[in-house]
Amino acid sequence: MPLGQRSFDNSEARYCGAEVEFSEDIENALTYNLESSFDFIVAPLTNQDFRPSKLKVSPLGSAVPPFAGSDLVLSPAQWSGHVVGKVSSWLDLDSAEDLVRVDSETTLKLELGWAAHLSLQACLLPTPRPLNCGNYARCVNQALQGLAHMQLWLRIPLQSPQMQEAEDTPEEETVFLMRDSITGWPVSDSWEWWNMFRMLCEHHSHLSVALDITASLPPASSIMRWIGEPVRAAILHTSAFLTNKRGYPCLSKRHQNLITMLFNHSVQIVLSGEPLHHLDESDLSPNTESNGNCSEDAANARHPLKPYLEYIAYLYRRMEPPTEQERFEMSYRDFLQAPLQPLMDNLEAQTYETFEKDSTKYSQYQKAVHAALLDRVSESEASTTIIVLMVVGAGRGPLVRASLKAAEEARRQLRVYAVEKNPNAVVTLHSLIKMEGWEEMVNIVSCDMRQWNAPEQADILVSELLGSFGDNELSPECLDGAQRFLKEDGISIPSSYTSFIGPITASKLHNDVKSYNDLAHFETAYVVKLHNVAKLAAPKPVFTFHHPNFIPGSDNRRYKKLVFELPEDTGSALVHGFAGYFDAVLYNDVHLGIEPSTSTPNMFSWFSIFFPLRNPIYVPVGCKLELHFWRCVGPTKVWYEWAVTAPSVSAVHNTNGRSYWVGL
Ligand SMILES: C[S@@+](CC[C@H](N)C(=O)[O-])C[C@H]1O[C@@H](n2cnc3c(N)ncnc32)[C@H](O)[C@@H]1O
């Protein structure tokens, strides 16, 4: 039974599980937990005393004795829908003792084979030894090669035991940086354990993380790293809970925020541990609305973890519903899209329609045109002056409408030219002009702005040729071609735009790009609604273009070297690529953009852009990341190249625009 009904949440986060001990009677254990409103159990599949070496016969021979119960005790739907297998926690595949290691290897194979036989959706793997997991990862990697559907959740403490111990001591920072004697990596940072393991398993898409959460939490920015990792479950221990005034379990503000953040990123909660709050069974929970059915409540109260479950359900239900914009964006989250090529291709009606729904964008343009008109024509000249305004790249006309509205509001007169190279959009533009009765004011020009011979010079040039990275839809090249017909003191709206870029952890995006199995997809930029992504450092400005630009000899090629520093308390991180954004100055203080720190609220025309790295770059704690970015221009195309030179060196991506380019 889901934790609650929240409109538009169809994610896994709705389901809460319980970690249970091994039981010979799994059927009863499951029924008991399901009746107590848990959705699934995380259960060991074999008796924890089982050791292959204690068997009288060869464990790999034909006469393997039963090491688990029959698969018939549950239906296939029960196994796959309600049981996560828990691989024996005694396993130690990196033990120095051969007997333990070999027993562990054999048991791992048996248990994963059994779990696959049962068609379980996932198996929980025991925590690896800190930075000593070579053999364990090798064996898991072997298993991963043969898995069809089952996910493996590697159990990792959010806060390592070393860090927990250090919490109350003044030398905490020293512990944080305690280095492994061989790798030199911070051994007390449990993210490093995960990172080593997944690198050994080549980022396999069926390997994910289950985070153990106890009372002590690491710094916020260290937690944020996990958003970009494939975290499927969070195992919340009863020891993480505080006690409220009435004796019920509750969580600290930091824990509450963490759980809410996990819910928002589709992470399932699994409750674990002994109950530490001993409540009177007849008590009704303060966090749930009673339905008046006392006998049902009394029955539910019997599960020792029920008060904890109710608290989690309460946190889930009290979350804010998604905004309209969030609902619109939900289906695009972490989904790779090819950027538009509005210059080379003709956009479709559906694309224009999506643009046109974004009223925020047009109201920003309207404000900008309004301000420009007031600056250009004084009150005393308003009745005698006609301003020539050209919308270049008019599409189906929304910027024409915004400009006319601005003129009406400012009580200034306009003669408008709507220039559009897409003949299909021009058809609609004609019918709009006719329908609105704008024939006297608006001239339609079906032409590429770079080739048009304008009958007169413009006072104001209005355009929206911006991509997620600002210049990536070739606004600079188009406007350079159009400024021939702008008066020397004319105004361009936008007057400038700047691209921004920042490093991200994005394991899902990395795996999605990897699944194409070729180089070209690793050298291509994608438009993405970033969600399960950790933004590791504040984005930095990359390239700026100003319009009009009458400086002779200037060109649109660019090069920028950027150095990023991750906040010290983040710890180390893995960079899968870079998230790009833009900010545009439309006119004076009217801007529009998606750079996170200044983004225009309620605007959905642009998602971020993602530049992947062929091989993710490990950035050790305290190290800087150096990125090079080039904008290259050829006779028929524009493209970007990018490379990392610190802390390690990547190849230059997209040399000569061999994989990704924008046609001129
Ligand atoms: C991003 S759309 C914006 C359309 C419209 N202004 C809006 O806001 O809905 C850019 C438009 O510019 C047009 N365009 C791009 N390059 C052009 C060029 N060189 N000359 C004329 N139109 C161009 C495209 O066909 C497209 O309709």
The ligand as an SDF file (V2000), in Angstrom:
LIG
                    3D

 27 29  0  0  0  0  0  0  0  0999 V2000
   13.3820   29.8270  -31.3340 C   0  0  0  0  0  0  0  0  0  0  0  0
   12.2900   30.1690  -32.6210 S   0  0  0  0  0  0  0  0  0  0  0  0
   11.4040   31.5350  -31.9850 C   0  0  0  0  0  0  0  0  0  0  0  0
   10.1620   31.8060  -32.7390 C   0  0  0  0  0  0  0  0  0  0  0  0
    9.2990   32.9200  -32.1870 C   0  0  0  0  0  0  0  0  0  0  0  0
    9.9830   34.1660  -32.1720 N   0  0  0  0  0  0  0  0  0  0  0  0
    8.7940   32.5490  -30.7990 C   0  0  0  0  0  0  0  0  0  0  0  0
    9.2450   33.1550  -29.8280 O   0  0  0  0  0  0  0  0  0  0  0  0
    7.9460   31.6660  -30.7190 O   0  0  0  0  0  0  0  0  0  0  0  0
   13.3760   30.8970  -33.7770 C   0  0  0  0  0  0  0  0  0  0  0  0
   12.7350   31.2150  -35.0890 C   0  0  0  0  0  0  0  0  0  0  0  0
   13.6840   31.8680  -35.8730 O   0  0  0  0  0  0  0  0  0  0  0  0
   13.6260   31.3680  -37.1970 C   0  0  0  0  0  0  0  0  0  0  0  0
   14.9540   31.6000  -37.7760 N   0  0  0  0  0  0  0  0  0  0  0  0
   16.1250   31.0520  -37.3880 C   0  0  0  0  0  0  0  0  0  0  0  0
   17.1250   31.5020  -38.1190 N   0  0  0  0  0  0  0  0  0  0  0  0
   16.6030   32.3650  -39.0150 C   0  0  0  0  0  0  0  0  0  0  0  0
   17.1460   33.1570  -40.0480 C   0  0  0  0  0  0  0  0  0  0  0  0
   18.4480   33.1370  -40.3330 N   0  0  0  0  0  0  0  0  0  0  0  0
   16.3210   33.9490  -40.7350 N   0  0  0  0  0  0  0  0  0  0  0  0
   14.9970   33.9810  -40.4500 C   0  0  0  0  0  0  0  0  0  0  0  0
   14.4180   33.2380  -39.5000 N   0  0  0  0  0  0  0  0  0  0  0  0
   15.2090   32.4440  -38.7840 C   0  0  0  0  0  0  0  0  0  0  0  0
   13.2580   29.9270  -37.0490 C   0  0  0  0  0  0  0  0  0  0  0  0
   12.6910   29.3910  -38.2010 O   0  0  0  0  0  0  0  0  0  0  0  0
   12.2760   30.0250  -35.8860 C   0  0  0  0  0  0  0  0  0  0  0  0
   10.9940   30.2380  -36.3600 O   0  0  0  0  0  0  0  0  0  0  0  0
  1  2  1  0
  2  3  1  0
  2 10  1  0
  3  4  1  0
  4  5  1  0
  5  6  1  0
  5  7  1  0
  7  8  2  0
  7  9  1  0
 10 11  1  0
 11 12  1  0
 11 26  1  0
 12 13  1  0
 13 14  1  0
 13 24  1  0
 14 15  1  0
 14 23  1  0
 15 16  2  0
 16 17  1  0
 17 18  1  0
 17 23  2  0
 18 19  1  0
 18 20  2  0
 20 21  1  0
 21 22  2  0
 22 23  1  0
 24 25  1  0
 24 26  1  0
 26 27  1  0
M  CHG  2   2   1   9  -1
M  END
$$$$
